[in-house]
Amino acid sequence: MAEQFSAWAVFWAFLRLGLTAFGGPVAHLAYFREEFVIRRRWLDERSYADVVALCQFLPGPASSQVGMALGMLRAGYRGALAAWLGFTLPSAALLILLAIGLNTWGEALASGALQGLKAAAVAVVAQAVWGMARQWCPDALRVIFMGLTASVVLLAPSAWVQIGCLLLAGLAGMWWLPTTQAENGPSVPSPVSTRAATAWLGLFATGLLGLPWLASSLSIPALQMADAFYRAGALVFGGGHVVLPLLQAELVPTGWVDEKVFLAGYGAAQAVPGPLFTFAAFLGASSLQGPTGWWGGGLALVAIFLPSFLLVAGALPFWVALRNHALARSALAGVNAAVVGLLLAAFFQPVWSSAITGLRELMVALMAWGALMYWRLPPWLVVLGCAAIGWAALSR
């Protein structure tokens, strides 16, 4: 009963953040620290830093994984589920409703509003590329990793090519990048045994390897959708913005989602609180070939976040040894540089090529970029402003 009560307490605490936490992953981590370290005192500063370090090391949405880990430390597996539900459901519900509205009344919506959302996506991705390049490409070698990755992905746009680039960058990082000093100190006590963690990691690998085979063998649309979103959630490093190229390569060329709707939804995802990975709910609800509406949105949402739960549960007991392994840290540095290359490629195709069709669209995108970079306006406000400007000035 105590665990059940604690899980409900975790849910309500994270629901409050799911309704109010604007600003992206870095802001979310600040919200979590203020709420759970400073105000509620669920854990101390050192333990929180250790959880953040673990989730930055894993593929997937770092802020959502930190939330799952905090819930797990507080109330076990139920706590992890409660944290995810509370933090994720508000934005997912809003984006599914938007997708249903576009499917139902899209013809009545002025084209300029959608064009404004796409221009906002240009500004948001440009800001992400700039910030991540400064953080993860601090030397010439990692700039080369970034440039090579972007070039290869633009020449051969495929989800598997992107995954191959990440693997090669990790191997190159192990060989050429200098090792960074490991962090020593006490570890976070894990509520997961090493035996259970091994089982969770086995399930993660089974989904990653087994779902593509099942999807190609059975040709069931729901299974194909689950496979695409599971792989995106399992193989993306760098947070919400970086999932854009993987999802675009999986869904747009194959006709699952219209390109204009894809970019409009990505822009709208900047205007809601909570994790950016809930963009998957919008895409699932907008599907043209598989499950759609609430069923499609829910399936995509669960599929893209499931790897995060499996990885967090599987990695907690092994984190101390892994974080102190020099080669692992060098490999991660190479992968991070390649991640910037993936996002740079996505910036040119499809974000820029689809959104910037004339001088007016370029002006809106530049104003949005300036508002984000120099005026420091919150992304949700910039997105709403772009939609309003598009409605007034870009409608045809």
N, C-alpha and C positions, 0 to 999 in steps of 0.2 A: 504493500500500500504506500510505503514511503517513496519507493521508486516511481510509482504511478503519479503521486502528488508532485514529485520533483519534475517529472516529465511535463506535466501540465504547467508548472511554474516556468520551465524552460520555454514552452510554447508561447505563453503570453508575453514573456520578456522579448523573445525574438519577433513576435508579431508586431509589437510596438516599433521595432526597428524596421521591419519589413514595410511598414506604412510610412515611415519618415526618413529612412536612410538614403538620401540622394547623394550623388557625387562620385560613384564608381568605387573600385576595390580599395584604393588607398583611404578614401574617406570612410568606407565601411570598417576597415581595421581600426581607425580612430574611434568610431562609434562604439565598436566592441570593447575597446580598452576602457573608454569612459564608463560604459554601462556595467561591465563585468569585473573589471579590475578596480576601478576607482569607487564606483557607487555601490555595487552589490558585493564586492570582495569575494567573488567565486574562486579566484586564484590570484597569485602575486605577479609582480611585474616580470620576474625571471621566467616563471612558468608560461606566462602569456607570450613572451618573446620566443620561447622554445616552440610553442604551438605554431606561431606565425612562421618561424623558420622551416618547420616541417612542411607546412602547406605551400610555401613558396617553392620548395624543392620538388613537390609532386606535380605532375600534369593535372590540368583541370582548373576550375575557378577558385582562386586562392581564398577570397573572402568567404565564399560559401563553405569551403572545406574547413576554414577556421571555425565558422559557426557550428558545423557538424562536430568538430573535435571538442569544442567547448561544451556542447550538449552531451557528448559522450562521456566526458570527464565528470560532468555533473550528475547524470542519470542514466549512464549506460547506453545501450542501443536505442532504447525508447527516447532518451534525451537527444540523441543524434537526429532521429527522425523528427522529433518535435521541433528542434532548432531549424531544420531544413524547411519544414512545413510553414512555420511562422514567418521565416525570413523570405520565403519564395512565393507563397500563394498570392499575396496582394498584387505584385507586378505581373505574375503569370495570368491571373484572372483578367486584369485590365487589357493585356495584350491579346488574349483570346477573344475578348469582347471586341477589340478593335479589328481583329482579323475577320470575325463574323460580320461586323458592320461593313467592312470593305467588300466582302463577298456579296453582301445583300444590297448595299446602297452605293457601291463603288462608282457606278456611272453617274450618280447624282453629286458626287464629291468633286469639287473643282480640281482640275488637273494641276493647277498651280500649287495647291496645298501639298499634294504628293511630291511635286517638284521641289518645294521648299524643304520637305523632310529629307529628300535625297541630298540637297545642298548642305543641310545640317550634317548628314552622315559624312560628307567630304571633309568638313571642318573637324569633326570629332576624330575621324581616323587620322587626319594629318597631325592633330595634336598628340594622339597616341603614338604615332611613328616617331615624332620628334622627341617626346619624353622618354620613350623606351630606348631609342638609339643613344641618347645621352647617358642613360644608366647602364645599358648592356653592351655597348660598342665603344668602350673608352680608348681603344688602341687600334692601330692600323690593321692588325691581323683579324680582329673581330669585325671591323668594317668590311674587310674582304669577304669574310663568311657571310655577312649580311648581303653584300652586293651579288655574290655568286648565287645565293639562295633565291634572291628576287629574280635574277636573270633566268635561272633554270625553270622556276615556277611559271614565269610569264611565257616562256617558250613551250613548256609542256604542262598546261594547266590540268592537273589531276590530283585527287586527294592522295593517291599512293605515292606520287612524285613528291608531294609535300612531306609525307611521312618519311620517305627515304632521305630527303634533305636533312631532316631533323636527326635521323640516325647517323648519317655521315658527319654532320657537324659535331655530334657528341663524340664520335671516334676521333675526329680531328682535334677536338678540344683536349681529349686525354693525351694526345701525342704532342701537340704544339703549345697549348696554353699553359702558363705557369700555374702551379698549384697555389691556392690561397690557404692561409693559416686556419686550421680548424678551431672551432669554438669549444672550449672546455667549460664544464660546469655541471651542476646537478640536472638530471633529466626529469621530465614530467612523468609522474607515476601513471602507467597505462592500465585502464580497466579491461584491456583485452589480453588474453594469454597468448604466448607465442604460438601455441598449437592452433588456436582459433584464428590468429592473424595469418598463419600460413594457409588456412582454409579460405579466408577471404581473398587473399592474393591469388589463390588457385581459381576461385570463381571469376575474378577480374580477368585473368588470362583466358579462361574458358569462353567468356563472353567475347573477348577481343578476337579470338581465333575461330570460335565456333559460329558466331552470328553471321559472318560473311558467307560461310559455307552453307548454312541453313537458308539464308536469304536467296542465294543463287540457285540452290537445289529445289526449293519449294515454290519460289516466285509468288509468295504471299505479300501483298502490298504492306500490311501492317508490320510484318517481319522485316521487310526491306527498310521501312522507315526506322524501326528500332535499331537496326544495324547501323544505318547512316549516323544517327544521333549518338549512339553508344560510342562509335569510333571517334566522333568529334570530341565527345567529353573525355575520352580516354587518352587521346594523343595530342591534345593542345597544351602547349606551355605558354605562360604569359598572361593568362586571364581572359576576360570576356571579349576584348577587341580581336584577339588572335583567332577566336573561333570563326570569325567572319569568312576567311578564305577557305577553310575546310568545309563549312556548310555551303558556301556558294558553289564550290567545285562539285559537291555531292548532289545538290538539289536543283540548281538553275539549268545547267546544260542538259540534264536528264528530263527536264520538263515537269519536275515535281512542284516547283514554285516559279511564278512569273518574276522576271528580273526586277521590274519596276516595283512590284509588291515587296520583294525581298529588301530592296534598299529603303523603301518607305517604312517598312516595319523596323529595320535597323535604326533608322532615325528616330522613330517613335519610342524605341526601347530606351533611348537616352533620357526620355522625359518622365519615366516612371521610377519609383524607388526600388531598392532591392537589387539583386544580382543581374548583370547583363545577360547571363546565360538563359534567362527566361525568354529571351528572343526566340529560343527553340519552341516555346509554346505558341508564339505567333505563327511560326513557320508550319508547325504541325496543323494548326487550325486552318491555315491557308492552302493546304495541300490540294493539288489538282488531280492526283492519281491514287492516293491511298486514303486512309481515314482522315476525316476533316472535322472542323468544328471542335466541340469540347473533347470528343474522343481522340481526335488527332492531336490536339494541343496537349492533352494529358499524357498520351503515349510518348510524344517527343520530349516532354519535360522530364518524365521519369527516366527515359533512356539516356538523356544527356547528363543527368546528375548521378545516375547509379554508379558509374565508375568512381566518382568522387567518394562516395560512401565506402565502397570496397577498398579503395586505396588508403583512406584515412584509417579505417579499422585494421587494415593489414600492415600499415607502416608504423603505427605508434610504438609497438614494442621494439622495433629495430632501428628507430631513428637515431639514437645516440651513436651507434657504431657507423651508420651510414654518413652522418653529418661530419664525422671525423676522418672519413676516407678521402685522401687527397685526390685520387683519380676521379671519384664520383663528383667532386666539386669542380674539377676541370672540365669534365664532360658536360656538366650543367651550364658552365660558362659558354661553351661552344653552342649548345642547344639554344640558349637565350639569344645569342647573336643571330642564329638562323631564324628564330621566331620573328625578330625585327624585319628580316628579309621577307618572310611570308606576309607580314602586314604591309610592307612597302609594295609588294606585288599586288596585293588586294587593293591598295590605294589607287593604283593605276587602272587595274581591271578587276572588278567591275565598277568600283566606286566612282572614280573620276570619269571614266569613259561613258557611263550611263547617266550621270547627274549633270555634267557640265556640257550642255548642248548649245550654249550661246553666251553672249556677254552678260546678260542679265543674271543667268544662273551663276556665272563666275563671280559677279559682284556680291550676290547673296552669300555664297560660300566664303568669300574673303571677309565679309563683315562678320560672319559667324565665327570664323577662325580668329579674327581679332578680338571678338568678345570673349572667347575662351582663353586665349593666350595672354592678352594684355589687360583686359578689363576684369578678368577672373570671374566672369559671370558663371553661375552654375549651368551644367549642360542642359538640364530640363527646361530652364528658362530660355536658353538659346534655341532649343528645338522648337518650343512653342512660338517663339518670335519668328523663326524661319517659316513655319507653317502659315502664320498670319501674313507675313510679307508675300509668300508664294501665292496665297489665296488672292491677295489684292493686286499683285504686280505680274505674276507669271501665268495666270489663267489664260487659256487660249479659247 
